[in-house]
């Protein structure tokens, strides 16, 4: 059974998302990418955080599309686990970067400042833009949703 361990550990639950819910998450990702772009010159840490949030929202859109949603604590980590299990070896490096972003974003938001350079934030923003496109293509390529504009 797909996602057996995540279900057994009660990290995810079955969820029948409406197409509009999935589209809304993809729109949130697009909003966050735009915010990251605007903030990059003056606040690289915020740009990093918004880039991470775009990746997270697209991961949630993928979960919803697959018929699941996170439950309980540590929702962000669960989204990473789900995406890793879902794609297997297809996007290993990308999922590893997603998890690395998650960990660093937590430190940036809750612990300290000065962790993210403008160059790093720019690289992460570029990755986030590509990742959101990958997820949109995975979803729209399967013809269940119209292309997000």
Buried (B, 14 or more C-beta within 10 A) or exposed (E): EEBEEBBEEEBBEEBEBEEEBBBBBBBBBBBBBEBBBEBBEEBBBBBBBBBBBBBBBBBBBBBBBBBBBBBEEEBBBBBBBBBBBBBEEEBEEBBEBBBEBBEBBBEBEEEEEEBBEBEBBBBBBEBBBEBBEBBBEBBBEEEEBEEBE
